[in-house]
């Protein structure tokens, strides 16, 4: 399932022969698309690194006033889809269209991908190294650059990779801001021509770019280790005293919150109250909200169900077959929603006509796109669970399936739930795949918002945008709450083991 879009692209791109593909690749417009897309991805990623690391340090390592509240505000932009933020800005400031508007929106929406893992890493790291640095005469700034940043480098690199891939695959913000990048041009090529070869060739080039970025991030880690000998001392971090700069330090957090949350919410509120171009149909709004939640829940359930066996195998077994299976499941990570949608449109028309423009095909698209997020969460959670409890279960007579059901999955439950919440959030916000694959007559909040903004009816689009943000905030709060609980448990040695029913021979066999 995950490899199906890649197979489609390879077949479609070579239909016209090598000459046709080469002619498309060698166009001057293609070179400009590469430069625009890569330039945007690099710019947004660098900005997100600066913002994410700075906010993480302020909220976890300093005595900045209200740091807990600031930490919550810093994570909330994750609930705002990029096309909603773009709609909020472009409806208020039409002159913002172009590179700078796209850069502003994508930076505001994606910096939490850096902030969240870096903040979690700062909470887990042993503060003794920073204390040693300060005791040797280094200032807070020198300690931050020389010690803290190096300790959280892997987390920052992982977050930066997510940002770069998100920017390359995003369709909504560049389209509303009218800035030509790969996803916007691919969608236009698909909609304006019966020949799908140019769209397929450009999609393959986009896949090559994303794979190159992934490989570059992997190699940038090098062979340096980031672990310490011993478990450290589980104790609270002594915050850096900012002194007279305490009030000033609140400024960056407030500015980021105002840009990423304040202005979009004010803009949405303005259009919601104005309502001159809107004849809101409450039934249509309720139906769109119900459809959004319905398909998102189905997508999260299917994706999590497919991710569990892959994640358990990847965490507990080694070998080329397991590695190949895991890597195949990550194929969707390099594919934008528009590319997956094109592949499944082709597949549905040719081989699965009964489910074409039906809910099952849309749910399959969600699974292809977001399987990597669920697999990663399941694998990490299973890997952190004690294997010895599974050994005890089998030694008491339970089979592998019983052990999986009674021991492995309950231990990995929080991680599985986190992965499901992340997929649910992503499914709610997904736009291009939903536009192309939604069942006939069904509208989601994202597609209704897209339709209204496309015709310039900003007031009519506002209710759908507001409800979408409110719905997306639910899994966002679940994710931030789970991170806070893990941070609270970070000082304990080993994972927290929940009460689990183990096989008991005294009651006649496994229970």
CORTAHU-V5984 format. One record per residue. N is the residue number from 0. PSI is psi in whole degrees, -180 to 180 (999 if undefined). D_FIRST is the distance of its C-alpha to the first C-alpha in whole Angstrom. Layout:
# CORTAHU-V5984
((N,PSI,D_FIRST) (N,PSI,D_FIRST))
This chain:
# CORTAHU-V5984
((0,-44,0) (1,-31,4) (2,-10,6) (3,-45,5) (4,-37,8) (5,-40,10) (6,-44,10) (7,-47,11) (8,-42,14) (9,-42,15) (10,-48,16) (11,-39,17) (12,-25,19) (13,3,21) (14,-38,22) (15,1,25) (16,164,26) (17,-33,27) (18,-42,30) (19,-45,28) (20,-42,26) (21,-39,29) (22,-39,31) (23,-42,28) (24,-31,28) (25,4,32) (26,147,32) (27,-34,35) (28,-36,32) (29,-42,29) (30,-43,31) (31,-37,33) (32,-42,29) (33,-47,28) (34,-42,32) (35,-47,31) (36,-46,28) (37,-42,28) (38,-42,32) (39,-44,31) (40,-43,28) (41,-44,31) (42,-47,33) (43,-41,31) (44,-45,30) (45,-43,34) (46,-40,35) (47,-36,33) (48,-46,34) (49,-48,37) (50,-47,37) (51,-45,34) (52,-42,37) (53,-48,40) (54,-38,39) (55,-41,38) (56,-43,41) (57,-41,43) (58,-13,41) (59,-19,41) (60,-4,44) (61,173,47) (62,33,49) (63,138,48) (64,136,49) (65,38,47) (66,-30,44) (67,-45,42) (68,-39,42) (69,-35,41) (70,-39,38) (71,-45,37) (72,-36,37) (73,-27,36) (74,-20,32) (75,-30,32) (76,-15,31) (77,-24,28) (78,-6,28) (79,110,29) (80,149,26) (81,-36,27) (82,-26,28) (83,-45,30) (84,-41,32) (85,-42,32) (86,-42,33) (87,-42,36) (88,-45,37) (89,-28,37) (90,-27,39) (91,-36,42) (92,80,42) (93,-28,41) (94,-10,42) (95,-8,40) (96,145,37) (97,-158,36) (98,-49,35) (99,-35,37) (100,-43,36) (101,-42,32) (102,-45,33) (103,-48,35) (104,-48,32) (105,-35,29) (106,-44,32) (107,-31,33) (108,-21,29) (109,-11,28) (110,-26,31) (111,-23,30) (112,-26,27) (113,-44,30) (114,-47,32) (115,-52,30) (116,-33,29) (117,-41,33) (118,-42,35) (119,-40,33) (120,-38,34) (121,-33,37) (122,-28,38) (123,-25,37) (124,150,39) (125,121,42) (126,-5,45) (127,-34,48) (128,-40,47) (129,-37,47) (130,-39,50) (131,-43,52) (132,-44,51) (133,-36,53) (134,-22,56) (135,7,56) (136,2,57) (137,146,54) (138,173,53) (139,-40,50) (140,-44,49) (141,-40,49) (142,-40,48) (143,-45,45) (144,-38,44) (145,-27,45) (146,-57,44) (147,-48,41) (148,-38,39) (149,-35,39) (150,-33,38) (151,12,35) (152,-45,34) (153,-42,30) (154,-41,30) (155,-40,31) (156,-41,29) (157,-43,26) (158,-40,26) (159,-37,27) (160,-44,24) (161,-41,22) (162,-48,25) (163,-43,25) (164,-38,21) (165,-45,21) (166,-42,24) (167,-32,22) (168,-7,19) (169,140,22) (170,-39,23) (171,-52,25) (172,-50,28) (173,-34,28) (174,-47,28) (175,-33,31) (176,0,33) (177,49,33) (178,117,32) (179,114,30) (180,-177,27) (181,-49,24) (182,-40,22) (183,-42,25) (184,-38,26) (185,-44,22) (186,-42,22) (187,-40,26) (188,-40,25) (189,-40,22) (190,-24,25) (191,-4,28) (192,148,27) (193,-15,26) (194,114,25) (195,-3,21) (196,-47,22) (197,-42,24) (198,-40,21) (199,-41,18) (200,-45,21) (201,-35,22) (202,-42,18) (203,-39,18) (204,-39,21) (205,-39,20) (206,-42,17) (207,-41,20) (208,-44,22) (209,-38,20) (210,-40,19) (211,-41,23) (212,-42,24) (213,-45,21) (214,-42,23) (215,-40,26) (216,-40,26) (217,-44,25) (218,-27,28) (219,-20,31) (220,-29,31) (221,-161,33) (222,5,34) (223,142,36) (224,154,36) (225,19,36) (226,165,37) (227,160,40) (228,124,42) (229,165,43) (230,-3,41) (231,-176,44) (232,116,46) (233,99,44) (234,164,46) (235,148,46) (236,134,46) (237,113,49) (238,150,48) (239,127,50) (240,116,53) (241,-15,53) (242,-127,56) (243,-17,57) (244,2,54) (245,-49,52) (246,-39,53) (247,-35,52) (248,-21,48) (249,-24,47) (250,-54,47) (251,-41,44) (252,-42,42) (253,-41,44) (254,-45,43) (255,-44,39) (256,-38,39) (257,-41,41) (258,-45,39) (259,-30,36) (260,-49,37) (261,-56,40) (262,-47,40) (263,-41,37) (264,-40,38) (265,-43,42) (266,-44,40) (267,-42,38) (268,-39,41) (269,-50,44) (270,-30,41) (271,-41,41) (272,-32,45) (273,-62,46) (274,22,44) (275,-31,46) (276,9,43) (277,128,41) (278,80,42) (279,131,39) (280,105,38) (281,-34,38) (282,-42,36) (283,-38,33) (284,-45,33) (285,-42,32) (286,-41,30) (287,-42,28) (288,-43,28) (289,-42,27) (290,-39,24) (291,-49,23) (292,-41,23) (293,-52,22) (294,-31,18) (295,-41,18) (296,-43,19) (297,-42,16) (298,-42,14) (299,-41,16) (300,-49,16) (301,-45,12) (302,-43,11) (303,-40,14) (304,-39,14) (305,-30,10) (306,-29,12) (307,-53,15) (308,-38,15) (309,-43,13) (310,-40,16) (311,-45,19) (312,-44,18) (313,-31,18) (314,-28,21) (315,-14,23) (316,157,22) (317,164,22) (318,161,21) (319,-34,19) (320,-46,17) (321,-42,16) (322,-42,17) (323,-41,14) (324,-44,11) (325,-45,13) (326,-36,13) (327,-37,9) (328,-20,8) (329,4,11) (330,-36,10) (331,-17,10) (332,-25,13) (333,7,14) (334,126,13) (335,162,15) (336,-36,15) (337,-36,16) (338,-46,14) (339,-41,11) (340,-44,13) (341,-43,14) (342,-42,11) (343,-27,10) (344,-48,14) (345,-46,14) (346,-42,11) (347,-42,13) (348,-41,16) (349,-43,16) (350,-14,14) (351,50,13) (352,-35,17) (353,-25,17) (354,4,15) (355,134,16) (356,41,18) (357,164,17) (358,-41,16) (359,-39,13) (360,-37,11) (361,-41,13) (362,-39,12) (363,-40,8) (364,-43,9) (365,-41,11) (366,-42,9) (367,-42,7) (368,-40,10) (369,9,12) (370,-39,10) (371,-38,13) (372,-43,16) (373,-41,15) (374,-44,14) (375,-42,17) (376,-44,20) (377,-45,19) (378,-47,19) (379,-41,23) (380,-42,24) (381,-40,24) (382,-29,25) (383,-8,28) (384,141,29) (385,123,31) (386,-26,30) (387,-29,34) (388,-34,33) (389,-39,31) (390,-41,33) (391,-43,36) (392,-45,34) (393,-33,33) (394,-21,37) (395,8,38) (396,-2,36) (397,142,33) (398,179,30) (399,-41,26) (400,-40,25) (401,-41,28) (402,-41,28) (403,-44,24) (404,-37,25) (405,-22,29) (406,-60,29) (407,-52,26) (408,-40,24) (409,-38,27) (410,-38,28) (411,3,25) (412,-49,25) (413,-40,26) (414,-40,23) (415,-43,21) (416,-39,23) (417,-44,23) (418,-41,19) (419,-41,19) (420,-39,22) (421,-42,20) (422,-41,17) (423,-45,19) (424,-44,21) (425,-39,19) (426,-40,17) (427,-36,21) (428,-12,22) (429,130,19) (430,-59,20) (431,-43,19) (432,-38,15) (433,-38,18) (434,-43,20) (435,-26,18) (436,-3,16) (437,149,18) (438,150,20) (439,128,23) (440,-7,26) (441,132,24) (442,137,25) (443,174,24) (444,-39,27) (445,-44,25) (446,-36,25) (447,-41,28) (448,-43,30) (449,-42,28) (450,-45,30) (451,-42,33) (452,-31,33) (453,-28,32) (454,5,36) (455,10,38) (456,76,38) (457,-38,38) (458,-36,40) (459,-28,38) (460,-22,34) (461,-47,36) (462,-38,35) (463,-38,32) (464,-43,32) (465,-47,34) (466,-38,32) (467,-44,29) (468,-41,30) (469,-42,32) (470,-41,28) (471,-23,27) (472,-25,30) (473,-57,29) (474,-27,26) (475,-44,28) (476,-37,31) (477,-42,29) (478,-46,27) (479,-35,31) (480,-40,32) (481,-38,30) (482,-39,31) (483,-40,35) (484,-40,34) (485,-36,33) (486,-38,36) (487,-35,38) (488,1,37) (489,-24,37) (490,-8,40) (491,152,40) (492,118,39) (493,164,36) (494,159,33) (495,124,35) (496,117,34) (497,165,34) (498,127,36) (499,138,34) (500,113,35) (501,157,35) (502,140,36) (503,110,40) (504,-19,42) (505,-13,45) (506,30,44) (507,25,43) (508,-175,39) (509,138,36) (510,999,36))
